[in-house]
């Protein structure tokens, strides 16, 4: 499918401060669509069958699984929760950063151009990202994939509009967390220089005040043999992280509004770490019963 680009913005953009969030976790979700999702049986139809589609080339809704987007600044945990949902629902987890890294290592047609862009410290254009994504979706469909969860894309209005012409997104889950928690998480990130494992040494314990609940998150510590090999990303410093937060927030608001106006945005504020947040996210998506049924079936 030919895609017409108005202009080429950046596809890899920094992170964001977060706004106050309604106490009702499901307040922003299109509940009629969720109810339809819960009532049907596998294979899944589209989550949002009631929404009008702008893409006549999308697979018929009754023949495919969910097509979701996860938004949220780097460090919020969207990759973690998207991966868990992909395992639960049987759909692939597609992260645009992984697509770029895969292309760089594949020696494919875009590899040399991407290498030049990365080596010069430039940002990958919308056109390249969309081309990689379109190819990944086409390859997946050829293999029999019928859905996906897209992680961290789109990040600009231009990207959202282009994506709308490529595929039909059902639901956009926008993960949020308190700014001081996010800052602590980013500053606590560590990678093992030997095995490549990702860990977090931050121990977060914030008291509730002024109507905001407290929050506790335990560190994700490495095994003993990795402890002496931990390294910190060079850009995980407080000034840089705060600037990422400012820029991401500035860019993310229009994207949130884009999907909110289409009735596809679910805003979910993480109440804590995975043990606290995972069951509440499933509840917000009306998937808690589904997880129980899957466990019994297994």
C-alpha positions as MATLAB code, in Angstrom:
seq = 'XXXXXXXXXXXXXXXXXXXXXXXXXXXXXXXXXXXXXXXXXXXXXXXXXXXXXXXXXXXXXXXXXXXXXXXXXXXXXXXXXXXXXXXXXXXXXXXXXXXXXXXXXXXXXXXXXXXXXXXXXXXXXXXXXXXXXXXXXXXXXXXXXXXXXXXXXXXXXXXXXXXXXXXXXXXXXXXXXXXXXXXXXXXXXXXXXXXXXXXXXXXXXXXXXXXXXXXXXXXXXXXXXXXXXXXXXXXXXXXXXXXXXXXXXXXXXXXXXXXXXXXXXXXXXXXXXXXXXXXXXXXXXXXXXXXXXXXXXX';
ca = [
       0.000    0.000    0.000;
       1.425    3.357   -0.982;
       1.674    5.881    1.852;
       1.871    9.607    1.198;
       3.981   11.479    3.735;
       3.345   15.143    4.385;
       6.729   15.548    5.995;
       9.251   13.502    7.932;
       9.236   14.014   11.663;
      11.254   12.074   14.209;
      10.210    8.633   15.339;
      12.415    8.169   18.395;
      11.527   10.827   20.903;
      12.170   11.320   24.629;
      10.038   10.861   27.796;
       7.348   12.827   29.813;
       5.924   14.240   33.043;
       2.545   12.954   33.949;
      -0.723   14.607   34.737;
      -3.277   14.020   37.426;
      -5.447   11.048   36.660;
      -9.056   10.240   37.500;
      -9.379    7.929   40.514;
     -11.703    5.690   38.512;
      -9.283    3.585   36.452;
     -11.912    2.773   33.854;
     -13.322    6.272   33.511;
     -11.796    6.982   30.119;
     -12.316    3.587   28.495;
     -14.946    2.989   25.797;
     -16.952    0.638   28.010;
     -19.453   -0.464   25.372;
     -16.582   -1.745   23.254;
     -14.974   -3.486   26.230;
     -18.279   -5.170   27.075;
     -18.529   -6.530   23.546;
     -14.967   -7.811   23.873;
     -15.677   -9.647   27.096;
     -18.837  -11.327   25.828;
     -17.352  -12.841   22.713;
     -15.434  -16.113   22.471;
     -12.092  -16.873   20.803;
     -10.851  -16.208   18.229;
     -11.068  -12.578   19.332;
     -12.812  -10.105   17.124;
     -11.774   -6.472   17.224;
     -12.056   -4.897   20.656;
     -13.788   -1.879   19.187;
     -16.118   -3.322   16.588;
     -18.426   -0.344   16.985;
     -15.775    2.152   15.868;
     -15.744    3.259   12.261;
     -12.638    2.301   10.318;
     -10.692    4.754    8.169;
      -8.720    1.960    6.535;
     -10.475   -0.087    3.882;
      -7.389   -2.325    3.578;
      -7.463   -3.518    7.194;
      -8.309   -7.202    7.707;
     -12.024   -7.783    8.358;
     -12.677   -7.242   12.070;
     -14.455  -10.562   12.489;
     -11.370  -12.405   11.166;
      -8.701  -10.887   13.398;
      -7.514  -10.523   16.942;
      -6.942   -7.288   18.886;
      -4.869   -4.468   17.405;
      -3.763   -2.318   20.327;
      -1.211    0.425   20.932;
       0.601    0.975   24.240;
       1.735    4.530   24.928;
       3.769    5.890   27.811;
       7.162    7.418   28.375;
      10.262    5.205   28.453;
      10.657    3.827   31.951;
       6.923    3.579   32.678;
       6.879   -0.157   31.937;
       4.811   -0.329   28.748;
       7.062   -3.033   27.305;
       6.590   -5.163   30.405;
       2.800   -4.920   30.460;
       2.449   -5.157   26.671;
       4.522   -8.367   26.690;
       2.411   -9.875   29.459;
      -0.808   -9.092   27.594;
       0.640  -10.502   24.373;
       1.394  -13.777   26.143;
      -2.101  -13.831   27.612;
      -3.933  -13.031   24.372;
      -1.671  -14.865   21.938;
      -0.603  -11.890   19.801;
       2.877  -10.595   18.914;
       4.509   -7.722   20.784;
       5.878   -5.209   18.251;
       8.262   -2.504   19.498;
       9.540   -0.067   16.878;
      12.940    0.125   18.574;
      13.303   -3.641   18.118;
      12.394   -3.294   14.425;
      15.193   -0.743   13.941;
      17.727   -2.922   15.786;
      16.691   -5.985   13.788;
      17.063   -4.131   10.485;
      20.487   -2.839   11.528;
      21.704   -6.387   12.169;
      20.037   -7.959    9.133;
      22.125   -6.315    6.396;
      18.835   -5.626    4.632;
      18.135   -2.817    2.151;
      17.740   -0.187    4.885;
      20.632   -1.373    7.040;
      23.353    0.908    5.629;
      21.066    3.957    5.673;
      20.047    3.255    9.280;
      23.677    2.743   10.307;
      24.560    6.138    8.892;
      21.637    7.788   10.713;
      22.478    6.147   14.048;
      26.239    6.766   13.770;
      25.583   10.465   13.138;
      23.324   10.664   16.186;
      20.282   11.545   14.093;
      16.705   10.422   14.719;
      15.021    7.836   12.511;
      12.402    9.414   10.247;
       8.691    8.617   10.265;
       8.981    7.226    6.745;
      11.595    4.620    7.691;
       9.754    3.604   10.862;
       6.438    3.210    9.036;
       8.114    1.221    6.252;
       9.618   -1.161    8.820;
       6.307   -1.446   10.650;
       4.307   -2.026    7.463;
       6.728   -4.790    6.440;
       6.500   -6.384    9.904;
       2.687   -6.363    9.810;
       2.633   -7.797    6.283;
       5.112  -10.544    7.228;
       3.048  -11.362   10.316;
      -0.173  -11.575    8.357;
       1.502  -13.900    5.852;
       2.488  -16.155    8.777;
      -1.084  -16.215   10.049;
      -0.820  -13.567   12.758;
      -4.202  -11.937   13.261;
      -3.412   -9.126   15.696;
      -0.684   -7.331   17.657;
       0.179   -4.953   20.464;
       2.298   -2.048   19.225;
       4.654   -0.639   21.834;
       5.599    3.050   21.990;
       4.386    4.172   18.581;
       2.985    6.577   17.434;
       4.623    9.428   19.355;
       3.518   12.361   17.201;
       0.302   13.409   15.468;
       1.967   12.875   12.084;
       2.851    9.298   13.033;
      -0.679    8.668   14.334;
      -2.222    9.898   11.099;
       0.115    7.788    8.958;
      -0.518    4.717   11.123;
      -4.255    5.228   10.701;
      -3.749    4.778    6.946;
      -1.710    1.598    7.443;
      -3.824   -0.396    9.892;
      -6.952   -0.129   12.031;
      -6.134    0.402   15.715;
      -8.811   -0.763   18.171;
      -7.603    0.569   21.514;
      -4.776    2.780   22.798;
      -3.638    2.101   26.378;
      -1.824    5.110   27.825;
       0.201    4.089   30.889;
       0.979    6.809   33.407;
       2.787    6.998   36.710;
       3.664    9.776   39.137;
       6.602   11.861   37.946;
       8.713   11.386   41.061;
       8.278    7.613   40.769;
       9.209    7.648   37.105;
      12.299    9.736   37.806;
      13.412    7.305   40.524;
      12.792    4.332   38.200;
      14.846    5.859   35.382;
      17.736    6.748   37.704;
      17.632    3.229   39.171;
      17.931    1.397   35.850;
      20.955   -0.901   35.533;
      22.167   -3.362   32.890;
      24.517   -6.294   33.403;
      27.510   -5.734   31.127;
      28.008   -9.490   30.804;
      24.557  -11.067   30.335;
      22.660   -7.959   29.172;
      19.946   -8.401   31.814;
      17.951   -5.327   32.847;
      17.471   -4.548   36.530;
      16.434   -1.668   38.758;
      18.011   -0.815   42.091;
      15.456    1.854   43.067;
      13.475    1.161   46.223;
      10.438    3.440   46.037;
       8.304    4.233   49.064;
       6.243    7.416   48.748;
       3.768    8.394   51.446;
       0.269    9.408   50.468;
      -0.593   13.082   50.882;
      -3.099   15.689   49.654;
      -5.525   13.014   48.531;
      -2.908   11.080   46.526;
      -2.361    7.479   47.626;
       1.071    6.289   48.668;
       3.124    4.045   46.415;
       5.712    1.369   47.079;
       7.809   -0.430   44.485;
      10.454   -2.973   45.418;
      13.763   -2.988   43.529;
      14.362   -5.552   40.803;
      17.791   -6.725   41.932;
      20.133   -8.887   39.847;
      21.496  -12.273   40.919;
      24.674  -12.115   42.945;
      26.972  -12.956   40.018;
      25.694   -9.897   38.087;
      25.918   -7.421   40.959;
      29.519   -6.356   40.301;
      28.913   -6.035   36.560;
      26.049   -3.508   36.621;
      26.350   -0.428   34.447;
      24.201    2.711   34.134;
      23.087    4.225   30.842;
      25.014    7.433   30.147;
      21.757    9.342   29.597;
      20.130    8.193   32.844;
      21.047   11.341   34.763;
      18.547   13.581   36.527;
      18.865   16.629   34.185;
      18.577   14.493   31.047;
      15.672   12.421   32.373;
      13.781   15.570   33.419;
      14.297   17.092   29.974;
      13.026   13.885   28.362;
       9.953   14.096   30.556;
       9.291   17.687   29.533;
       9.658   17.020   25.804;
       7.656   13.802   25.826;
       4.822   15.460   27.682;
       4.753   18.280   25.150;
       4.561   15.814   22.260;
       2.302   13.198   23.839;
      -0.661   15.430   24.652;
      -1.724   15.887   21.002;
      -1.420   12.128   20.371;
      -3.557   11.391   23.412;
      -6.114   13.912   22.176;
      -6.045   12.332   18.704;
      -7.101    8.931   20.070;
      -9.368   10.379   22.758;
     -11.385   12.152   20.065;
     -11.849    8.782   18.356;
     -13.039    7.118   21.558;
     -10.074    4.730   21.603;
      -7.990    5.987   24.537;
      -7.743    4.155   27.862;
      -5.705    6.136   30.377;
      -4.366    3.903   33.136;
      -2.303    5.187   36.037;
      -0.096    2.485   37.495;
      -0.828    2.165   41.222;
       2.502    0.491   42.044;
       4.754   -2.291   40.825;
       3.727   -5.335   38.805;
       2.008   -7.181   41.702;
      -0.306   -4.206   42.322;
      -0.710   -2.956   38.747;
      -1.147   -6.127   36.683;
      -4.462   -7.295   38.198;
      -5.875   -3.755   38.073;
      -4.870   -3.367   34.435;
      -6.621   -6.650   33.629;
      -9.659   -5.404   35.519;
      -9.652   -2.121   33.578;
      -9.546   -4.161   30.354;
     -12.157   -6.624   31.675;
      -9.633   -9.419   31.211;
      -9.379  -10.642   34.802;
     -11.896  -13.434   34.217;
     -10.188  -14.325   30.955;
      -6.838  -14.843   32.709;
      -8.509  -17.176   35.208;
     -10.115  -19.188   32.406;
      -6.783  -19.468   30.608;
      -5.107  -20.703   33.800;
      -7.773  -23.362   34.268;
      -7.511  -24.435   30.618;
      -3.739  -24.747   30.921;
];
